[in-house]
Amino acid sequence: MLLLLALLAAIPAGRLEAADWQLFGPNAPDIEFHGFASQGFLDSTDYNYLGHSKTGSFEFTELGLNTSFNPFPRMRIAAQAFAYDVGDAGRYDPVLDYALAEYTFNDYFGIRAGRIRRPEGIYNDIQDVDLGRTFVLLPQGVYDARFRDFYVSLDGGEIFGTVPLGQAGSLTYEIYGGLMRPSMDGGVALQFRNSLPPTAHLDQIIPCKLYGGQLWWITPIDGLRLGVGGCYSPWTEFTLTAQTPAGTVHLQNPSDTFTQQYSAEYQWKEWTFQTEFYFLNLNPEAAGVAPSSSFSWYASAEYRFNKWFEVGSYYTQYYNESFGPSGPGTGSATFPSDAYQKDLAVALRFDITDRWIFKVEGHYINGTALLQDNVDNPVRRENGWMMIAIKSTISF
Amino acid sequence: MKYILPTMALVFTLSMAGALHGGSLPGVVVITNESARIDHISATALKNVYTGRTTYWDGGEHVVIIVLADKTDEALSEVSGMDASQFRTFWQRLVFSGRGEEPRTAVDAASLVILVGSTKGAIALAPADAPLKGVKTLELK
């Protein structure tokens, strides 16, 4: 992390050009290289959120390096290595983020296979790419920074394309299927461990099948697009070991998972408006385990003053168990604030150069549903609390 | 309720008028590498190129967008529906999700024309008064 900070400090305000090399002579296809490094800082008032933020946390880093080339007409090969650290999730373990071969038959139909980034909503496939947005933190009920290993990539394939609809605009689609491989250092593993009693231990998350798609209607109203996306995993399985009075017990906790996401984005002059609604349902297969669900939504507005400055704000709400047997926002009996989290954010983005950005963002938050760290937050109350997020990213 | 449908119809009509607008870009011409197998391009097709929905030319050559920094921002906005900053962010999203290749940048009109002329599949918006040697100029229909 210190090395990264030193690197950020050493980057001059000049421009780093993306590398574009011809490694195998002038007749070979160009090979492109791009990369980015982001370092963030989180500081919060009442709770540790996304790391040990009460004392200020630099555990907020993302690194990516990718390459791509077109070996044959209509074909492209691309791969990206990625590492991240968000609190206790990620821990800089390098992963092959995507490695894919893509063949585009025409504008209407193409196929992509390998390890791909999964599209869902406006940001899922780029939720850890700081360059691609105004905000430091996306609305966390929809795009949790700790869950990227579970939601972002999958091994499999997808078909994609754009279908013109005449004067009604066009329809873009991506339909995918494959296997997702959650990490034992990832956010979902952390969340699951957080829910376990001290006598139980998470052993493994079994790679699980996942199917889904994302549709965007590019409407004839210039700048307006409407989307619907979702995925279904028929079998998400956690295995754990628990110590009981009768001895050691090995348990399995399979469930099916279903998500839906509805999106709208409107770009008008220097303004961008977005809103999304996200539903998650988990249905455990084991008898006696209650299904759980969550619902989150946000609305945001962003305005770009000029090539250097952009401001944005969003308001978001997250509720767990929103459709559960206990009704919306009921939470736990001990800590009612665990049932919801509401967040008002205001952000400033400064593009120092085309390749170096700096962001600062304030949050006023009510609720504790997304803390997911009971050890570091033993008491949770129904009061408002604040957080500041700062982040800088360089890219080439 | 009685105003909703007429309002939607008005918005739709106005948007149609906007969508059909095009035919020329003031002060700017569309140029391509001479390998491109087209002589003209529609406003819709041009927008598809600049928004990543068309990534290959008819012959299979992949499209390489080249942008003249700061000089053609207005035309870029008209073609893509995004200002220069939004355009850059849009393509960075595609690059880092494995879905596209970032447009290249030229620092002045002369180097833009040279880059387009030497890059197969290249397309760019060039100032109309630039010396257009070794590139193809597309008619915008």
Interface residues (C-beta under 8 A of the other chain):
Chain A: E17 A18 D20 E32 H34 F36 G64 N66 S68 N70 F72 P73 R74 R76 A78 A79 Q80 Y98 L100 T104 D107 I116 R117 D125 I126 V129 L131 G132 R133 T162 Q167 S170 T172 T219 P220 I221 D222 G223 Q267 K269 E270 T272 R304 K307 E310 D351 D354 S395
Chain B: V11 F12 S15 M16 G18 A19 N48 R53 T54 T55 Y56 G59 G60 E61 H62 G81 M82 D83 A84 S85 Q86 R88 T89 Q92 R93 V95 F96 S97 G98 R99 E101 E102 R104 T105
